[in-house]
Amino acid sequence: MGTPLEPPPDDSPIDPNPQYSAPPPYSGPPLSGQSFPYPGAPAPPPGYPGSYPAPWDTGRPNGIAAASVLAYIDAGLLILTGLLLFVGASAVDSWNNAFGTHDSGITTELAIDGLINLLSAGLQIAGGVMITARSERGRTLLTVGGGLCIAAGVYWVLRVHDLGVTIWTILFVALPIIALSLVWTDSASEWLCGER
């Protein structure tokens, strides 16, 4: 009367590697509730804690990374102002030459401060890189570079009695002060000395 119904097609996946055989079932000591990739997987070696530590967990205090970032920001600002001071020194020198004035005191002052800014920036960048690599010398470089920046800031506040200069100087000086307070904590010292 009719044709018999055909069996439904098999929807199971096709094994791409039919020669591979599943590993033998696990026959060691009972597993203590740890999950493994598949049932019957071999037990981990003795003393294995069950998982790897996070690869990014170096034990480094957060203050070290924050101090290096602050050093980079301050160094960028110092490089920019150092270049502006050189341009200002050149403009003053050109002005003096154009009008026959031989007073080079301001030109020298601007050029020296520009050099101090660039030196401080270089030391802070090198120190920021080295402290993240766990170097105590990096902290020394960062301290010297930050100290130069702080000294230059104090000089400019005393030299120029202007509110705008004072506000900018506070910004320039605040960054290395915060960075230095972070790298000279007990936890940062222990980490840099390899005691953690």
VOTOR-151258 format. One record per residue: residue number from 1; residue in three letters; chain; x, y, z of N, C-alpha, C in turn. Coordinates in pm, 1 decimal, decimal comma. Layout:
[fifi NUM; ALA; A; [X; Y; Z]; [X; Y; Z]; [X; Y; Z]];
...
//
This chain:
[fifi 1; MET; A; [78,8; -116,0; 0,0]; [0,0; 0,0; 0,0]; [84,9; 125,0; 0,0]];
[fifi 2; GLY; A; [181,8; 138,2; 63,2]; [271,9; 252,9; 59,1]; [414,7; 204,3; 86,2]];
[fifi 3; THR; A; [508,0; 293,4; 67,0]; [647,5; 257,5; 94,1]; [675,7; 275,5; 242,6]];
[fifi 4; PRO; A; [758,9; 189,6; 298,1]; [789,8; 205,6; 440,6]; [866,5; 336,3; 463,0]];
[fifi 5; LEU; A; [848,4; 392,4; 580,3]; [916,0; 518,7; 612,8]; [1066,4; 495,6; 625,3]];
[fifi 6; GLU; A; [1143,1; 592,5; 569,4]; [1288,8; 582,1; 579,7]; [1331,6; 635,8; 715,9]];
[fifi 7; PRO; A; [1437,9; 577,8; 771,2]; [1483,5; 628,1; 901,2]; [1533,6; 772,0; 886,1]];
[fifi 8; PRO; A; [1519,3; 851,6; 990,1]; [1566,6; 990,9; 980,3]; [1719,9; 993,6; 964,7]];
[fifi 9; PRO; A; [1771,5; 1098,3; 900,0]; [1917,4; 1104,3; 880,5]; [1987,7; 1122,3; 1015,5]];
[fifi 10; ASP; A; [2109,5; 1072,0; 1020,9]; [2189,9; 1080,6; 1143,2]; [2253,4; 1220,0; 1149,0]];
[fifi 11; ASP; A; [2221,9; 1297,8; 1254,5]; [2273,4; 1435,2; 1267,6]; [2400,2; 1443,2; 1352,3]];
[fifi 12; SER; A; [2455,6; 1331,1; 1391,0]; [2575,4; 1336,4; 1474,6]; [2694,7; 1382,0; 1389,9]];
[fifi 13; PRO; A; [2793,2; 1453,9; 1451,3]; [2906,9; 1503,5; 1373,3]; [2994,6; 1389,6; 1324,0]];
[fifi 14; ILE; A; [3058,1; 1415,2; 1214,3]; [3148,4; 1315,6; 1155,3]; [3285,0; 1333,1; 1218,8]];
[fifi 15; ASP; A; [3345,7; 1224,6; 1261,1]; [3477,0; 1228,3; 1324,4]; [3581,8; 1252,6; 1216,3]];
[fifi 16; PRO; A; [3655,7; 1367,7; 1221,3]; [3753,7; 1394,0; 1116,1]; [3879,0; 1308,7; 1130,3]];
[fifi 17; ASN; A; [3899,8; 1247,3; 1244,8]; [4019,6; 1167,8; 1267,3]; [3977,4; 1032,9; 1325,6]];
[fifi 18; PRO; A; [3926,0; 943,5; 1244,2]; [3871,0; 819,5; 1297,6]; [3976,0; 727,8; 1360,3]];
[fifi 19; GLN; A; [4107,6; 746,4; 1331,6]; [4208,8; 659,2; 1389,1]; [4233,4; 691,4; 1535,9]];
[fifi 20; TYR; A; [4199,8; 814,3; 1577,1]; [4226,2; 857,0; 1714,4]; [4133,8; 782,6; 1808,7]];
[fifi 21; SER; A; [4193,7; 733,1; 1915,2]; [4109,8; 665,4; 2014,3]; [4113,2; 747,1; 2143,0]];
[fifi 22; ALA; A; [4006,9; 746,3; 2213,7]; [3995,0; 821,6; 2338,4]; [4095,7; 766,9; 2439,0]];
[fifi 23; PRO; A; [4143,8; 851,2; 2529,6]; [4239,1; 802,2; 2629,0]; [4172,5; 700,8; 2720,5]];
[fifi 24; PRO; A; [4255,4; 617,4; 2779,5]; [4196,2; 516,7; 2868,8]; [4133,1; 585,2; 2989,3]];
[fifi 25; PRO; A; [4034,2; 524,3; 3046,2]; [3968,5; 585,2; 3161,5]; [4067,1; 601,8; 3277,4]];
[fifi 26; TYR; A; [4043,5; 702,1; 3358,4]; [4129,3; 733,6; 3471,7]; [4114,4; 626,1; 3578,0]];
[fifi 27; SER; A; [4230,4; 579,2; 3627,3]; [4223,8; 473,7; 3728,1]; [4306,6; 508,7; 3851,5]];
[fifi 28; GLY; A; [4339,3; 636,9; 3870,5]; [4419,6; 679,0; 3984,5]; [4332,2; 703,2; 4107,5]];
[fifi 29; PRO; A; [4387,7; 780,5; 4202,3]; [4310,5; 810,3; 4322,7]; [4187,0; 892,1; 4287,8]];
[fifi 30; PRO; A; [4090,1; 894,4; 4374,0]; [3966,1; 967,8; 4342,3]; [3994,5; 1116,9; 4322,9]];
[fifi 31; LEU; A; [3926,1; 1172,5; 4227,6]; [3940,9; 1314,9; 4199,1]; [3865,2; 1392,8; 4305,6]];
[fifi 32; SER; A; [3927,0; 1498,8; 4354,6]; [3866,0; 1571,8; 4466,5]; [3782,2; 1688,1; 4416,7]];
[fifi 33; GLY; A; [3685,4; 1662,0; 4334,1]; [3591,3; 1764,1; 4291,5]; [3645,4; 1860,3; 4187,3]];
[fifi 34; GLN; A; [3768,1; 1839,4; 4137,0]; [3820,9; 1929,8; 4035,6]; [3764,2; 1890,2; 3900,7]];
[fifi 35; SER; A; [3736,9; 1990,9; 3820,5]; [3683,6; 1960,8; 3688,1]; [3797,7; 1954,0; 3588,0]];
[fifi 36; PHE; A; [3788,5; 1862,8; 3496,4]; [3891,0; 1844,3; 3395,6]; [3825,0; 1855,1; 3258,9]];
[fifi 37; PRO; A; [3906,8; 1862,7; 3153,7]; [3848,4; 1884,7; 3021,1]; [3750,6; 1777,0; 2976,3]];
[fifi 38; TYR; A; [3771,1; 1654,7; 3016,2]; [3679,8; 1547,8; 2974,8]; [3679,4; 1439,8; 3082,2]];
[fifi 39; PRO; A; [3574,4; 1362,5; 3091,0]; [3571,4; 1256,4; 3191,3]; [3680,7; 1155,1; 3163,8]];
[fifi 40; GLY; A; [3745,6; 1112,3; 3268,3]; [3850,3; 1013,1; 3253,8]; [3986,0; 1072,8; 3221,2]];
[fifi 41; ALA; A; [4001,0; 1205,1; 3231,7]; [4130,2; 1267,9; 3203,1]; [4231,4; 1227,2; 3308,7]];
[fifi 42; PRO; A; [4359,7; 1222,0; 3272,7]; [4460,1; 1183,9; 3372,1]; [4468,6; 1288,9; 3482,6]];
[fifi 43; ALA; A; [4507,0; 1246,0; 3599,0]; [4515,8; 1335,9; 3713,8]; [4635,8; 1428,3; 3698,0]];
[fifi 44; PRO; A; [4627,4; 1547,4; 3754,0]; [4742,9; 1637,2; 3748,5]; [4854,4; 1585,1; 3837,7]];
[fifi 45; PRO; A; [4975,9; 1630,5; 3816,1]; [5086,1; 1584,1; 3900,4]; [5065,3; 1626,3; 4046,1]];
[fifi 46; PRO; A; [5126,2; 1555,3; 4139,2]; [5107,7; 1589,4; 4279,7]; [5155,7; 1731,4; 4309,0]];
[fifi 47; GLY; A; [5085,5; 1798,9; 4395,8]; [5121,8; 1934,1; 4433,5]; [5073,4; 2040,7; 4338,6]];
[fifi 48; TYR; A; [5008,3; 2001,8; 4230,6]; [4957,3; 2099,1; 4134,5]; [4836,7; 2168,8; 4195,8]];
[fifi 49; PRO; A; [4837,4; 2302,7; 4201,9]; [4730,6; 2371,0; 4273,9]; [4596,8; 2372,9; 4203,4]];
[fifi 50; GLY; A; [4590,4; 2335,2; 4080,2]; [4462,2; 2331,1; 4011,0]; [4449,4; 2436,2; 3903,2]];
[fifi 51; SER; A; [4527,4; 2541,8; 3909,8]; [4522,3; 2643,2; 3804,5]; [4651,2; 2723,9; 3808,1]];
[fifi 52; TYR; A; [4682,6; 2782,1; 3694,4]; [4800,1; 2866,7; 3686,0]; [4766,4; 3003,9; 3743,9]];
[fifi 53; PRO; A; [4865,2; 3073,8; 3802,3]; [4837,5; 3211,3; 3844,2]; [4821,6; 3299,6; 3721,6]];
[fifi 54; ALA; A; [4754,8; 3410,5; 3739,0]; [4736,3; 3501,7; 3626,6]; [4873,9; 3546,2; 3576,2]];
[fifi 55; PRO; A; [4898,8; 3540,7; 3444,0]; [5031,8; 3572,4; 3392,8]; [5071,8; 3717,5; 3416,6]];
[fifi 56; TRP; A; [4974,2; 3806,1; 3437,0]; [5006,4; 3946,5; 3456,6]; [5028,3; 3980,8; 3604,1]];
[fifi 57; ASP; A; [5010,4; 3885,9; 3693,5]; [5024,8; 3912,1; 3835,8]; [5171,5; 3900,0; 3874,9]];
[fifi 58; THR; A; [5241,8; 4014,2; 3882,1]; [5383,4; 4013,8; 3913,4]; [5409,4; 4051,1; 4058,5]];
[fifi 59; GLY; A; [5305,5; 4084,1; 4132,4]; [5323,3; 4128,8; 4269,8]; [5364,8; 4273,9; 4278,9]];
[fifi 60; ARG; A; [5372,8; 4343,2; 4165,0]; [5414,6; 4483,5; 4162,3]; [5307,2; 4570,7; 4225,8]];
[fifi 61; PRO; A; [5345,3; 4658,0; 4318,1]; [5247,0; 4749,1; 4376,9]; [5188,7; 4842,8; 4271,1]];
[fifi 62; ASN; A; [5063,7; 4879,4; 4287,3]; [4998,7; 4967,5; 4190,4]; [5065,1; 5105,0; 4184,5]];
[fifi 63; GLY; A; [5127,0; 5146,5; 4294,4]; [5192,2; 5276,4; 4297,3]; [5308,3; 5287,7; 4200,7]];
[fifi 64; ILE; A; [5372,1; 5176,0; 4169,3]; [5485,6; 5178,8; 4074,6]; [5436,6; 5217,6; 3935,6]];
[fifi 65; ALA; A; [5330,9; 5153,3; 3890,4]; [5277,2; 5185,7; 3757,5]; [5223,8; 5328,0; 3753,9]];
[fifi 66; ALA; A; [5155,3; 5369,2; 3860,3]; [5101,4; 5505,1; 3864,8]; [5213,7; 5608,5; 3863,2]];
[fifi 67; ALA; A; [5320,6; 5582,0; 3936,4]; [5433,7; 5675,7; 3939,8]; [5498,3; 5687,9; 3802,5]];
[fifi 68; SER; A; [5511,0; 5576,0; 3731,3]; [5573,4; 5583,7; 3598,5]; [5484,6; 5661,0; 3501,3]];
[fifi 69; VAL; A; [5353,0; 5643,6; 3510,3]; [5262,0; 5718,7; 3422,5]; [5270,9; 5867,8; 3453,0]];
[fifi 70; LEU; A; [5271,9; 5903,6; 3581,6]; [5285,2; 6045,1; 3618,9]; [5418,2; 6102,6; 3570,4]];
[fifi 71; ALA; A; [5524,4; 6021,8; 3577,0]; [5654,3; 6067,5; 3528,1]; [5650,1; 6093,6; 3377,5]];
[fifi 72; TYR; A; [5581,4; 6005,6; 3302,6]; [5571,0; 6025,8; 3157,5]; [5491,9; 6152,4; 3125,5]];
[fifi 73; ILE; A; [5383,1; 6175,5; 3199,3]; [5301,4; 6295,3; 3174,4]; [5383,6; 6421,0; 3204,1]];
[fifi 74; ASP; A; [5450,8; 6421,4; 3318,9]; [5531,5; 6537,4; 3355,7]; [5644,0; 6558,6; 3255,5]];
[fifi 75; ALA; A; [5704,9; 6450,2; 3211,2]; [5813,4; 6461,8; 3113,0]; [5761,6; 6520,7; 2981,7]];
[fifi 76; GLY; A; [5643,8; 6479,8; 2939,4]; [5586,2; 6537,3; 2817,0]; [5563,9; 6686,8; 2829,7]];
[fifi 77; LEU; A; [5511,0; 6729,0; 2945,7]; [5491,0; 6872,4; 2968,6]; [5624,3; 6947,1; 2973,4]];
[fifi 78; LEU; A; [5724,0; 6885,9; 3035,9]; [5855,7; 6950,1; 3045,3]; [5922,6; 6962,8; 2908,5]];
[fifi 79; ILE; A; [5907,2; 6862,3; 2823,7]; [5964,8; 6869,3; 2689,3]; [5899,5; 6982,7; 2610,9]];
[fifi 80; LEU; A; [5766,7; 6991,3; 2621,2]; [5694,8; 7096,8; 2549,9]; [5739,5; 7235,0; 2598,2]];
[fifi 81; THR; A; [5744,7; 7255,4; 2729,2]; [5784,7; 7386,4; 2779,8]; [5933,8; 7413,1; 2755,3]];
[fifi 82; GLY; A; [6015,7; 7308,5; 2757,8]; [6157,0; 7327,7; 2726,5]; [6175,9; 7380,3; 2584,9]];
[fifi 83; LEU; A; [6100,0; 7322,9; 2491,1]; [6108,8; 7371,3; 2352,4]; [6057,0; 7513,9; 2341,6]];
[fifi 84; LEU; A; [5949,6; 7545,2; 2414,9]; [5897,2; 7682,1; 2413,5]; [5997,9; 7780,3; 2473,5]];
[fifi 85; LEU; A; [6069,7; 7737,8; 2577,3]; [6172,2; 7824,7; 2636,2]; [6286,2; 7849,8; 2537,7]];
[fifi 86; PHE; A; [6322,5; 7748,0; 2459,7]; [6425,5; 7768,4; 2357,4]; [6377,7; 7866,4; 2250,7]];
[fifi 87; VAL; A; [6250,7; 7853,5; 2211,1]; [6195,7; 7947,5; 2113,1]; [6195,1; 8088,3; 2171,2]];
[fifi 88; GLY; A; [6155,9; 8099,8; 2299,9]; [6157,4; 8230,8; 2364,6]; [6296,8; 8288,4; 2373,1]];
[fifi 89; ALA; A; [6396,0; 8205,7; 2404,9]; [6534,4; 8252,8; 2411,1]; [6581,3; 8300,9; 2274,6]];
[fifi 90; SER; A; [6543,0; 8227,9; 2171,4]; [6581,4; 8268,2; 2036,0]; [6513,4; 8399,4; 1997,0]];
[fifi 91; ALA; A; [6386,2; 8415,5; 2034,1]; [6313,2; 8538,7; 2000,8]; [6373,8; 8658,3; 2073,6]];
[fifi 92; VAL; A; [6408,9; 8641,2; 2201,1]; [6469,8; 8751,3; 2276,6]; [6605,7; 8786,9; 2217,2]];
[fifi 93; ASP; A; [6682,4; 8685,0; 2178,6]; [6813,4; 8711,1; 2117,8]; [6797,3; 8785,5; 1985,5]];
[fifi 94; SER; A; [6699,9; 8744,6; 1905,3]; [6675,3; 8814,8; 1777,7]; [6632,3; 8958,7; 1803,2]];
[fifi 95; TRP; A; [6549,4; 8979,6; 1903,4]; [6504,2; 9114,3; 1939,6]; [6624,7; 9200,0; 1980,1]];
[fifi 96; ASN; A; [6711,4; 9141,4; 2064,1]; [6830,0; 9215,8; 2107,6]; [6919,4; 9252,5; 1989,7]];
[fifi 97; ASN; A; [6937,3; 9159,0; 1897,4]; [7022,0; 9185,4; 1780,4]; [6959,4; 9290,5; 1688,6]];
[fifi 98; ALA; A; [6827,2; 9287,3; 1675,8]; [6759,9; 9381,6; 1586,7]; [6769,2; 9524,0; 1638,9]];
[fifi 99; PHE; A; [6767,5; 9538,9; 1770,5]; [6768,5; 9673,9; 1827,2]; [6902,9; 9711,4; 1889,2]];
[fifi 100; GLY; A; [7004,1; 9630,9; 1867,0]; [7138,2; 9665,3; 1911,0]; [7160,7; 9655,0; 2060,9]];
[fifi 101; THR; A; [7075,2; 9581,3; 2130,4]; [7091,7; 9563,9; 2274,0]; [7183,4; 9444,0; 2297,1]];
[fifi 102; HIS; A; [7271,0; 9455,4; 2393,8]; [7365,3; 9345,9; 2419,1]; [7338,4; 9277,6; 2552,5]];
[fifi 103; ASP; A; [7217,6; 9290,9; 2604,4]; [7181,6; 9226,9; 2731,8]; [7136,6; 9084,3; 2700,9]];
[fifi 104; SER; A; [7219,3; 8987,3; 2734,3]; [7185,9; 8847,9; 2703,5]; [7144,0; 8769,7; 2827,5]];
[fifi 105; GLY; A; [7114,5; 8837,8; 2938,3]; [7078,5; 8769,6; 3062,6]; [6950,2; 8689,3; 3051,3]];
[fifi 106; ILE; A; [6847,2; 8748,0; 2991,1]; [6718,4; 8677,6; 2977,9]; [6733,0; 8561,1; 2881,3]];
[fifi 107; THR; A; [6806,5; 8582,1; 2772,6]; [6827,8; 8473,2; 2676,2]; [6896,8; 8354,9; 2743,0]];
[fifi 108; THR; A; [6999,3; 8382,2; 2819,8]; [7071,9; 8275,4; 2889,0]; [6983,2; 8205,4; 2990,9]];
[fifi 109; GLU; A; [6904,7; 8283,4; 3064,8]; [6815,6; 8225,6; 3166,1]; [6713,1; 8132,2; 3103,3]];
[fifi 110; LEU; A; [6652,2; 8175,6; 2993,3]; [6552,6; 8091,2; 2925,6]; [6616,7; 7964,9; 2868,6]];
[fifi 111; ALA; A; [6735,5; 7978,8; 2810,4]; [6802,4; 7861,8; 2751,3]; [6842,4; 7761,6; 2859,6]];
[fifi 112; ILE; A; [6895,1; 7811,9; 2972,7]; [6934,7; 7720,6; 3080,6]; [6812,5; 7649,6; 3138,1]];
[fifi 113; ASP; A; [6702,9; 7722,8; 3156,4]; [6582,9; 7658,2; 3209,0]; [6526,4; 7557,0; 3110,1]];
[fifi 114; GLY; A; [6537,2; 7585,4; 2980,9]; [6495,2; 7487,3; 2880,2]; [6577,3; 7359,9; 2888,4]];
[fifi 115; LEU; A; [6709,7; 7375,2; 2908,5]; [6796,8; 7257,5; 2923,7]; [6761,3; 7178,8; 3049,9]];
[fifi 116; ILE; A; [6733,9; 7250,6; 3159,6]; [6695,3; 7182,0; 3283,8]; [6565,5; 7104,9; 3263,8]];
[fifi 117; ASN; A; [6469,7; 7164,4; 3192,6]; [6343,2; 7094,2; 3164,9]; [6367,6; 6966,3; 3085,4]];
[fifi 118; LEU; A; [6450,7; 6974,4; 2982,5]; [6476,0; 6855,3; 2900,1]; [6553,1; 6749,3; 2978,3]];
[fifi 119; LEU; A; [6648,2; 6793,0; 3061,2]; [6722,0; 6697,7; 3143,5]; [6628,8; 6628,7; 3243,5]];
[fifi 120; SER; A; [6543,9; 6706,8; 3308,7]; [6448,7; 6649,5; 3403,6]; [6354,1; 6552,1; 3333,5]];
[fifi 121; ALA; A; [6307,8; 6588,2; 3214,2]; [6218,0; 6499,9; 3138,6]; [6286,4; 6368,8; 3103,6]];
[fifi 122; GLY; A; [6411,7; 6378,1; 3057,1]; [6484,5; 6255,2; 3022,3]; [6504,7; 6163,9; 3141,8]];
[fifi 123; LEU; A; [6540,3; 6222,0; 3255,6]; [6560,3; 6141,2; 3376,4]; [6428,9; 6077,9; 3422,6]];
[fifi 124; GLN; A; [6320,0; 6151,8; 3413,0]; [6191,6; 6096,4; 3456,0]; [6144,0; 5984,2; 3363,2]];
[fifi 125; ILE; A; [6166,0; 6000,5; 3233,5]; [6127,2; 5893,2; 3140,3]; [6210,8; 5768,3; 3166,5]];
[fifi 126; ALA; A; [6343,1; 5786,2; 3178,9]; [6429,8; 5670,4; 3206,4]; [6392,9; 5606,2; 3339,5]];
[fifi 127; GLY; A; [6368,8; 5687,3; 3441,4]; [6329,3; 5633,1; 3571,2]; [6196,9; 5561,0; 3566,3]];
[fifi 128; GLY; A; [6099,6; 5616,3; 3493,4]; [5969,0; 5550,9; 3481,0]; [5977,7; 5415,2; 3413,7]];
[fifi 129; VAL; A; [6062,6; 5406,9; 3310,6]; [6081,3; 5277,9; 3241,7]; [6151,4; 5178,7; 3334,2]];
[fifi 130; MET; A; [6252,9; 5225,1; 3404,6]; [6333,9; 5133,7; 3486,4]; [6261,4; 5086,0; 3611,9]];
[fifi 131; ILE; A; [6176,2; 5170,3; 3671,5]; [6107,4; 5122,3; 3792,1]; [6005,2; 5015,2; 3758,4]];
[fifi 132; THR; A; [5944,8; 5022,4; 3639,9]; [5851,4; 4916,4; 3602,9]; [5924,5; 4786,1; 3573,6]];
[fifi 133; ALA; A; [6055,0; 4796,9; 3543,7]; [6137,7; 4677,8; 3524,1]; [6205,2; 4635,2; 3654,2]];
[fifi 134; ARG; A; [6162,0; 4690,9; 3765,6]; [6206,5; 4654,2; 3900,6]; [6352,7; 4691,1; 3925,0]];
[fifi 135; SER; A; [6386,8; 4814,7; 3891,5]; [6523,1; 4861,5; 3911,3]; [6525,1; 4973,9; 4014,5]];
[fifi 136; GLU; A; [6611,9; 4958,1; 4114,3]; [6627,0; 5064,8; 4214,1]; [6692,4; 5188,3; 4152,5]];
[fifi 137; ARG; A; [6776,7; 5169,6; 4052,2]; [6836,5; 5284,7; 3984,2]; [6729,8; 5369,4; 3918,3]];
[fifi 138; GLY; A; [6624,5; 5305,5; 3871,4]; [6513,9; 5380,5; 3812,4]; [6452,1; 5476,1; 3913,6]];
[fifi 139; ARG; A; [6439,6; 5430,0; 4037,1]; [6383,8; 5517,0; 4140,4]; [6478,1; 5634,7; 4166,4]];
[fifi 140; THR; A; [6609,0; 5608,5; 4161,3]; [6706,2; 5716,9; 4180,3]; [6695,6; 5819,3; 4067,1]];
[fifi 141; LEU; A; [6686,8; 5770,9; 3942,6]; [6673,5; 5862,4; 3829,0]; [6544,5; 5942,2; 3837,8]];
[fifi 142; LEU; A; [6436,4; 5873,4; 3874,8]; [6308,4; 5941,7; 3888,7]; [6315,1; 6048,0; 3998,1]];
[fifi 143; THR; A; [6385,7; 6018,4; 4106,3]; [6398,8; 6113,8; 4216,6]; [6480,0; 6235,6; 4174,3]];
[fifi 144; VAL; A; [6589,9; 6213,3; 4103,7]; [6672,9; 6326,0; 4058,4]; [6596,1; 6411,3; 3957,1]];
[fifi 145; GLY; A; [6529,3; 6344,2; 3861,2]; [6451,6; 6419,0; 3760,6]; [6337,4; 6496,5; 3824,0]];
[fifi 146; GLY; A; [6266,3; 6432,7; 3917,6]; [6158,4; 6502,5; 3986,7]; [6210,2; 6616,6; 4071,9]];
[fifi 147; GLY; A; [6325,4; 6595,3; 4135,6]; [6385,3; 6700,9; 4217,1]; [6424,1; 6822,2; 4133,9]];
[fifi 148; LEU; A; [6478,4; 6797,7; 4013,0]; [6510,7; 6909,0; 3922,9]; [6385,9; 6987,4; 3885,2]];
[fifi 149; CYS; A; [6278,3; 6915,0; 3856,2]; [6152,5; 6980,4; 3818,8]; [6098,7; 7064,2; 3935,1]];
[fifi 150; ILE; A; [6103,7; 7008,2; 4055,0]; [6053,9; 7080,1; 4172,5]; [6139,1; 7204,3; 4198,2]];
[fifi 151; ALA; A; [6271,7; 7190,6; 4186,9]; [6360,5; 7305,3; 4208,7]; [6335,2; 7415,1; 4105,3]];
[fifi 152; ALA; A; [6316,9; 7375,8; 3977,4]; [6289,0; 7475,0; 3873,3]; [6155,3; 7543,1; 3898,9]];
[fifi 153; GLY; A; [6057,0; 7467,0; 3946,9]; [5927,0; 7526,1; 3977,4]; [5935,1; 7628,7; 4089,0]];
[fifi 154; VAL; A; [6009,6; 7595,3; 4193,1]; [6026,8; 7689,9; 4304,4]; [6098,7; 7815,7; 4254,3]];
[fifi 155; TYR; A; [6198,0; 7797,9; 4168,7]; [6270,8; 7913,0; 4113,4]; [6176,1; 8006,2; 4038,5]];
[fifi 156; TRP; A; [6089,8; 7946,9; 3952,9]; [6001,0; 8031,2; 3872,5]; [5893,7; 8099,5; 3956,4]];
[fifi 157; VAL; A; [5848,1; 8035,3; 4063,1]; [5750,5; 8101,6; 4150,9]; [5814,8; 8221,8; 4218,9]];
[fifi 158; LEU; A; [5940,8; 8205,5; 4262,0]; [6010,3; 8316,6; 4327,0]; [6053,3; 8424,1; 4226,8]];
[fifi 159; ARG; A; [6084,0; 8382,7; 4105,5]; [6134,6; 8475,2; 4003,0]; [6024,2; 8560,5; 3941,8]];
[fifi 160; VAL; A; [5912,9; 8497,1; 3908,0]; [5803,3; 8567,5; 3840,7]; [5682,6; 8568,1; 3934,6]];
[fifi 161; HIS; A; [5643,1; 8683,1; 3977,5]; [5528,6; 8695,1; 4069,2]; [5401,5; 8713,5; 3986,9]];
[fifi 162; ASP; A; [5356,3; 8602,4; 3930,3]; [5237,2; 8606,7; 3844,9]; [5149,9; 8487,3; 3877,7]];
[fifi 163; LEU; A; [5019,3; 8508,0; 3886,6]; [4927,6; 8400,3; 3923,9]; [4925,3; 8289,3; 3819,8]];
[fifi 164; GLY; A; [4929,3; 8324,7; 3691,6]; [4928,7; 8223,3; 3586,0]; [5051,1; 8133,1; 3592,3]];
[fifi 165; VAL; A; [5167,8; 8193,5; 3614,3]; [5291,1; 8114,8; 3626,4]; [5283,6; 8024,2; 3748,8]];
[fifi 166; THR; A; [5228,0; 8076,2; 3858,7]; [5217,0; 7997,0; 3981,0]; [5125,6; 7876,3; 3960,7]];
[fifi 167; ILE; A; [5014,9; 7894,6; 3891,7]; [4921,1; 7782,3; 3868,4]; [4988,2; 7674,8; 3783,3]];
[fifi 168; TRP; A; [5056,5; 7715,3; 3675,6]; [5125,4; 7617,2; 3591,1]; [5237,6; 7547,9; 3667,0]];
[fifi 169; THR; A; [5307,1; 7624,5; 3750,4]; [5416,1; 7566,1; 3828,2]; [5363,7; 7463,0; 3926,5]];
[fifi 170; ILE; A; [5248,7; 7489,9; 3987,6]; [5189,0; 7392,6; 4080,1]; [5159,0; 7262,6; 4006,3]];
[fifi 171; LEU; A; [5107,5; 7271,8; 3883,9]; [5080,4; 7150,6; 3805,0]; [5209,8; 7073,8; 3776,9]];
[fifi 172; PHE; A; [5314,3; 7145,6; 3734,5]; [5441,1; 7080,2; 3702,5]; [5504,2; 7016,2; 3825,2]];
[fifi 173; VAL; A; [5490,7; 7080,4; 3940,5]; [5554,7; 7032,0; 4062,5]; [5471,5; 6922,8; 4129,7]];
[fifi 174; ALA; A; [5340,0; 6928,4; 4116,1]; [5253,6; 6830,1; 4182,5]; [5275,9; 6689,3; 4127,4]];
[fifi 175; LEU; A; [5294,7; 6676,4; 3996,7]; [5310,6; 6543,5; 3936,6]; [5432,9; 6469,4; 3990,2]];
[fifi 176; PRO; A; [5553,0; 6530,5; 3992,3]; [5665,9; 6455,9; 4048,9]; [5655,2; 6433,7; 4199,1]];
[fifi 177; ILE; A; [5590,1; 6526,2; 4271,1]; [5574,2; 6504,6; 4415,6]; [5489,2; 6380,3; 4441,0]];
[fifi 178; ILE; A; [5379,6; 6366,7; 4367,1]; [5293,9; 6247,9; 4383,5]; [5369,2; 6122,2; 4341,8]];
[fifi 179; ALA; A; [5440,3; 6129,2; 4227,7]; [5514,9; 6011,9; 4179,5]; [5619,6; 5968,8; 4280,8]];
[fifi 180; LEU; A; [5692,1; 6065,1; 4337,2]; [5796,6; 6029,9; 4433,7]; [5736,5; 5974,4; 4562,5]];
[fifi 181; SER; A; [5621,6; 6026,1; 4602,4]; [5558,6; 5971,0; 4723,1]; [5511,9; 5827,2; 4700,2]];
[fifi 182; LEU; A; [5482,7; 5791,3; 4575,6]; [5440,1; 5653,9; 4545,3]; [5558,1; 5557,0; 4538,8]];
[fifi 183; VAL; A; [5672,0; 5601,8; 4486,1]; [5785,5; 5508,5; 4471,6]; [5867,7; 5494,9; 4598,6]];
[fifi 184; TRP; A; [5844,4; 5580,6; 4697,1]; [5918,8; 5569,6; 4822,2]; [5835,5; 5511,5; 4935,1]];
[fifi 185; THR; A; [5724,4; 5443,8; 4904,0]; [5647,4; 5374,3; 5006,8]; [5720,0; 5245,7; 5045,7]];
[fifi 186; ASP; A; [5680,0; 5187,4; 5157,6]; [5743,7; 5063,5; 5203,8]; [5721,1; 4949,1; 5105,0]];
[fifi 187; SER; A; [5596,5; 4937,8; 5053,4]; [5568,5; 4827,0; 4960,9]; [5647,8; 4842,2; 4831,4]];
[fifi 188; ALA; A; [5661,9; 4966,1; 4781,5]; [5740,3; 4987,1; 4659,5]; [5887,7; 4957,4; 4685,4]];
[fifi 189; SER; A; [5938,7; 4996,3; 4802,5]; [6079,3; 4969,2; 4834,8]; [6105,2; 4819,5; 4844,3]];
[fifi 190; GLU; A; [6013,9; 4746,4; 4908,0]; [6030,6; 4601,2; 4918,7]; [6028,9; 4536,1; 4781,1]];
[fifi 191; TRP; A; [5938,7; 4580,8; 4696,1]; [5928,7; 4522,1; 4562,1]; [6053,2; 4552,5; 4480,5]];
[fifi 192; LEU; A; [6099,2; 4677,4; 4484,0]; [6217,0; 4715,2; 4406,4]; [6342,9; 4646,5; 4457,1]];
[fifi 193; CYS; A; [6349,1; 4619,4; 4587,9]; [6466,0; 4551,2; 4644,9]; [6455,3; 4400,1; 4632,0]];
[fifi 194; GLY; A; [6346,2; 4349,0; 4576,5]; [6330,0; 4205,4; 4558,1]; [6289,5; 4131,2; 4681,6]];
[fifi 195; GLU; A; [6231,3; 4200,6; 4779,3]; [6191,5; 4133,4; 4902,9]; [6048,7; 4081,8; 4897,7]];
[fifi 196; ARG; A; [5978,2; 4109,3; 4787,7]; [5840,1; 4061,1; 4774,8]; [5828,3; 3964,9; 4661,0]];
//
